[in-house]
Amino acid sequence: MSDLTERDIPRGVIVEFDFTVLPGHQLLLDVCKEQLAAAGLEVDATLIARYMFGKPFTHALEALAASQGKTLEDAPGLIAACNTAFSTALTTALTEAPADFVKFAKAITAKGVKLIVISRANADAVKALFATVQENLTVQTDTSSGFGFLGWDVWRRAARKNNLRERLCVAITGSGFSVKGVLTSSMGGTLFKVNPLVAYQDFSGGDNAIQKFDASVVNDVTRILRI
């Protein structure tokens, strides 16, 4: 039997970097406008919110196309093109380290908590932003079948690939739809930032909303993880 008590078991914070630190929602809208327009589909923020956010990518495209009386001939190819363009746009947006998040990362990792950053941007480019964070930081490239959010499988996979127990992790998400994935994955806590493109989101079950990565977020993580 293990001699570890619950206090000794590693804890983690898993961050949906693209939608909480980077302006991922706007970038996703911009790249999808270009890619979908080439496929003959009209797209704007209202149509994205109405037909795509909160759905699997394939179903979202089908719903959008059906609303315009069209049928997509190559939905998988279109999704791949959108994902590639999104990854490129995110990587281009990595111009400098976001000071508030770097400070948050230092504070969290100094407490012995593992910080897992999930991004579709180039992993090396993301990690280069955190040269001053020496340990307990992992940058993980992952995608989700969801449009503009991470499903439960991504959150659980992030925990288990880093030898963490879901219930001893805090997820920091970028939309109400991601909150649902977090709850399904059995994470111990959920902090969220509002998707600026979608009003009236449902954050039921989330622990707290955050505006920026300041000391209050560190305090919330500390309280939830009991450290």
C-alpha positions, 0 to 999 in steps of 0.5 A: 500500500502506498504511504502517500497521503492525499496532500502528497499526491501531485496536483495540476492546473490545465489551461486552455491557452488558446482561448484564455491567454491568446485571442483564440475565438477571434482568430478562429472566426477570422480563419474560418471566414476565409476558409469557409468563404472559399467553400461557398459558405457565408460566415460572420460572428452571429452565424458562428455563434448560432450554428457552430459554437458548442457543436462537434466541428463536423455537425457545426459545418453541416448545420451552417451549410444547411442553413444556407441551403448547401451541401458540403462535398469535403467536410473533413478537408475543410475542417483540416484546412481550418485547423491548419490555418488556426494553428498558424494564426495562433503561432503568429500571435505569439509575439511576446510572453503575456506578463500576467500569465507568466507571473501566474505560471511562476506562482503556481509552479513554485507551489509544486503544482504541475502546469499543463498548457494546452494549445494548437499553436507550435509547442516549441513557440509556446514553451519559448514564452516561459523560459523563466519558468524552470520546472513543472511546466508542460506544453501539450499540443492537442485538438478537439472535435468540438468547434471552439472548445475542448471536449471532456476527452482532451481534459482527461487525456491531459491529466493522465498523460502527466500522471495526474488525477482529474479530481486533483486538477483545476481546469482553466477554460475559455468558454461555457462549452468547455466548462461542460467538458471539464465537468464531464471529465471529473476535474476537481475545479473549474475557472473560466473566461467568457468567450467574447463572441458568445453572449448568455453562456451557461457556466453552471458548475464552474467555480469562478470567472476570471478577468486576468491571471492575477493573484486572485486566480492563484488564490482560487487554485490554492483554495480548490487544490487545498495547498 
